[in-house]
Amino acid sequence: MSIAIIKPSTAEMLACVARFKDLKRCDTGLPDMVLPEGKRAFYNVLGFEQPSEGGQFSPFGDAVKAPISHLKAGFGMSFIAAEPGKGVLMHAHDTVETFMAINGTWKLEWEGEKGNEHVLLAPLDFIAIPVGVHRRFECAKAAEGSSEGLLLAIIVGDAPAAEAAPVAVERMIEAGLWQRPA
């Protein structure tokens, strides 16, 4: 079977371009983003549909709108900016999630067989995290000359979902962000 070839206009191709300088910084949209340790910002690039299951969230938050959302690419991509010690609470996804440090140093932590483990990513280092692994990330060191680090996140799927780990749910209940299930 051959690939169907199309010949898009310049305008159609330019609708597929996202320039970093034009991306909107968004620091809301996920419950843990109001916590001191959860302060981070998304620069969404390529979007997907939001999950519809109760108790699930979009990996990049519901408030983040991607400039390239008309393509069904099968994945979403976002930059994440955070100061050292800031990141995301422990959570899992129903799809593979990948990260590449753009600048600064990033700590990627996961729940392993013997407790939490982690790896540090320097610029251009990459990790792919399997489906169902509780994971979190935080900026360990800002980029030189900056107060933040920048991480690239790519997550598979047209409507991927995230669920908070029990420890994250307890932290959000403690902070008054969630109610304990009845």
N, C-alpha and C positions, 0 to 999 in steps of 0.2 A: 504494500500500500504506500502510495506516495503522499507527501505532505502537501496539503492545499496551500498554495502560495497566494498571498494577498499583497496589494501594493497600496499601503496607507499614504494619506496626504501628510505633508509636513505638520499640519495642525494636529492630526491624529497621533503622530509620533511625539510631538512636543507635549501632549497630554500624558505621556509615559515618562516624562522627565521630572525628577524631584531634586531641586537644588537645596543643599543643606542650609544655605543662608536664608532661604525662604520658608523653611519648615517652621511650624508653630510649636513652641515649647509648651508642654502641658504637664502640670504637676498635680493633677487631680484625676479622679476616675476609678481608683481602686481603694478599698476601705483602709488599707494599711498606710496609704500615702500621707495621712495626717499625723501618724506617729513620728516622733523625733527620729527613730532609727529607720523609718520608711520613706523619708523625704528623698524624692528623686524626680526627674523630669523625663518625659518621653518626647521624642521627635519622631512621630510616626511617618513612615515612608510609603509602604505598600500595605493596604488594609485587607480585611476579611470581614465576614459577617459575625455578629456578636452571638455567643451561645445563648440558647433559650432555656436551658435547664435551671431550676431553682437552686440557689447556692453556688452557682458557677459564675465565673467572671471571664471577660476577655483578657488574654495575657497582657495586652497593652492598655487596658482600661477602657471603659465605655465612653470617656470624654475625648479621647484622642481620635481625631479624624485624619485619615491618610489622604495626601494629595493624589495618590494613585490608588483609586478604589474601584475603578471600572473594569479592571482586568481580574479574571478568576485565575490567579497564578498558582493556587494550591499552597501558598504560604504567605505569612505576613512578616514585615521587616520594620524594625524601629531602632533608633538610637536611644540610649539611656544615659543620662548625665546624673552624677551624684557626687557629693562631697565625701571625703574619707569617713568611714564608719556608717555611711548611709547606704541603704539598698532595699531589699524586699524581704518579707517574712517567708518562712519555709512554706512551700506549696508544691503541688504536682500538676502535671498537664496530661491530657489524653492524647498528646502527640509528641514527637521529638522536638526539643528546643535546643538551639545552638547559640553560642556566644563567641564573639571575637572582641578582644580588647583593642580599642582604637588608640586610646592614650591613657596614661595612668596605669596603675596596677589594680587588678580586680580579683577578689576572693570569691570562688565558686564553691559552695559547700553543699553536701548531700548527706542524707541519712544512709549509712552503710550498715553492714552486718554487725559491726562492733561499735556502733555509735556514729556520731557525725565525723565526716572527713572533709578535706578541702584541697583545692589546688589554687595556686596563684597564677593569674594570666598577665603576662607583660604585653606590650603592644604587638598586635598581629598574632598572638597566641589564640588558639581556638579550642572549644570543647563542644561536643554533642552529648546531650543528656537524654537517656532513653525515656520512653513513655512510663509514667507511673512512679518515677523516682521523686521523692520529696527533695527539693532543692531550694537554695536561696543564693543571692549574690549581694555583694557590697563592694563599694570602692575602697580599696585598701590604701591607695596612695594617689593623690591628684597628679595630673599631668604637670610637668615642669612649667612654671610660670602661670599656673591656673589654680583655682580653688576646687576644681572638679576633675573627674576622669570621665571618659566617654567609652561606652560599650555598645557593640552592635548585637542585636538579638534578632534571630530568625526562627520562626516557629511554623511548623508544617500544618497544613489543613486550611479549609475554607471557612471553618467556624470552630477553631480550637477553644478549649475551655481550660480554666485553672480552678483548682480547689485548694483552699488553705489546709495546711497540716494541723493536727490537733494542737500543737504548741502555738501555732499562729492564731487559731481560733481563741484559745485561752488568753493570749495577749490582747486580742481585740475586745474580748469580753471585759477584761480587766480595765481597758481604756474607755469602756462605755460605747464602743463602736458597734458591737454585736450583742444580741440577746442570746442567752443560753437557750437551746432548743427545749421545748416543753416536753 
